[in-house]
């Protein structure tokens, strides 16, 4: 009887161990696929990466892995300019509120709306961003785009401090000075245009060109 019990215990132990091994193998394979997708993403192969991220999210039961897959899939959708890309990111924010990528998701949605010219919506998402977590370059982009979003909505007072933050930016400085000068000129403040407008109005921006007309 003892021998039978021992054999029965050994049988269940082996079965349990095999089950764990199979799950571990599946999990390891999923992570390999996730890393492959991440590599494709890093190399700007967004379509292929998105397919793999979606597949891994479907089969993997780890909530952190699922959250990361949902995030990167939404980012791929933004880069590919897919319909509903903003909804995908908003769903990620709603479905995974504890994800470490929440703040980055806020700014990605804000950039998405900004690039679409939907400045009021962009402002809604810029307001959610924790600026203290942004890198130097990301902060410059954040400040300029938030400033311009205010400017486009004729909220000049709100736009000024954000443009001021990027006056020394190599990428955004000349554009920020232009808009500050434009607002000063529009307000009949002629001290600023003398030092700024004269220097920058005649220049064409070499990178991104934003509308020069008066804000709505």
JOZIUR-V622359 format. One line per field, one symbol per residue. psi: psi as a letter, one per 20 degrees, with the letter a starting at -180 (. if undefined). Layout:
psi->???
This chain:
psi->ghgghghgghghgggghhgggghhgggggghghghghhggghjkmhggggggghgghhhpiphgggghggghghgghghilqpjghhghhhghghmijqijgghgghggghghghijmhghghhhhhipohiiqrgghhggggghgghggghjkmgghhghhhhijhjphhighgghghggghgghjknigghghgghhhhiqppidppqqirqq.
